[in-house]
Structure formats: structure tokens, C-alpha cells
Amino acid sequence: MPTTVRGRYFYWYMVKDIYSRKLVVNEVHEVESSEYACQLLARGCLREQTAGRPLVLHSDNGSVMKGSNLLMTLRDLGIEPSYSRPRVSNDNAYAEALFRTAKYCPMWPELPFETLAQAREWVMRFVRWYNEEHRHSGLKYVTPVQRHQGQDRALLASRARLYSEARQRNPQRWACGLRNWCLEEAVYLNPERPRLELRKQAA
């Protein structure tokens, strides 16, 4: 995150659930540190009560993410590490989409951040908006929190019924058919080729 001092940045630590797109846990610090990353991850697991659940943490190939401190924390928390492919800067489409949303949303400040407190306040406001108000296009326009809490099924089923009833009342307006309001039950970061082929055959 840019600051008013040339060459100085604040660092936004985050964990994003790719199933729901929810930003699970966030912090902003003045430096990149494995200690901060470990604390953040442990806090996120405690908050989400992930003990005993199979989890994978996908990250870039930075020294913090591949360092021994974080690897030990992942092992203690029962989390499998996963990393972006070498020399592929945009391997995580979910992260790239999030960064674009943050940088181009109206909330993004016109000027760089002056203080750490200012950057932290902005992240808190953005996360609250993104998780609870932002109707995500990749989620058929439900919010990440609604998807995370399992409310999406009832919401989308209700929406599908509403569209169907509207089509019955005025069929000439719906010549191209109804929008698909179903979300996939499983989400993959980089689907393996055989899985992609099976999905194409089923479509």
C-alpha cells in the first residue's frame, strides 16, 4: 500500500477463502515479517474454527511465505502449503480480482496513505464493505458473507423463482431464457486438465 514517503510501503496481510471470496482475516503492518504472517494465520484459524478440517494455503513464492517459521506454523495448524508456479505473476486469479476491486473501487484514496493508522482504518472499511455489502459478480451477486454462512442457496433459489414467475407473466421479454442462478459446490484455484474436461463434458 503506497505511502507519502517515496520508496516506503505498508503491507496488507490477508487470508481469502476462495470458496466464498470472504476476506477471513486482515492486518496492515510497516514491514513484511514471517512473525506477522504466522500470527495472522493462527488468528484466522481460531476465528474460523478450522481445527480438524483439511485446509490448503495457496500463496506466492515470497521468502516470508516459504520461510521455515510459516512452514512450521502451517504444520502445527494442519494446513497444507501450496505455491504459485515459478515466474507466473498472476497464478491466483482470485487474488488478482481482489486487488483490482480494491484499487479501482470508489473507496480507494486519491492520495497515498500518510500513517499506518490511516491505512489500517481504510482496510477495515474496505473489508467490511467487500464482505458484507459487495454483491460479487462471481457469486451470482450474493455477498461473500452470505456465501460463507451458507445463505446463498436460499437467496439464489428465491431469485430463480422470482425470475421464473416474471417469465410466465411476460414470456416475450424472456426470449433468451433465464439466468443461471446456481453456484458450483466445489471451487478450484487451478483445476487439473482431466477435471476441466469432465466439466466440459457435463455442460
Order of alpha helices (4+ residues) and beta strands (2+ residues): beta-beta-alpha-beta-alpha-alpha-beta-alpha-alpha-alpha-alpha-alpha
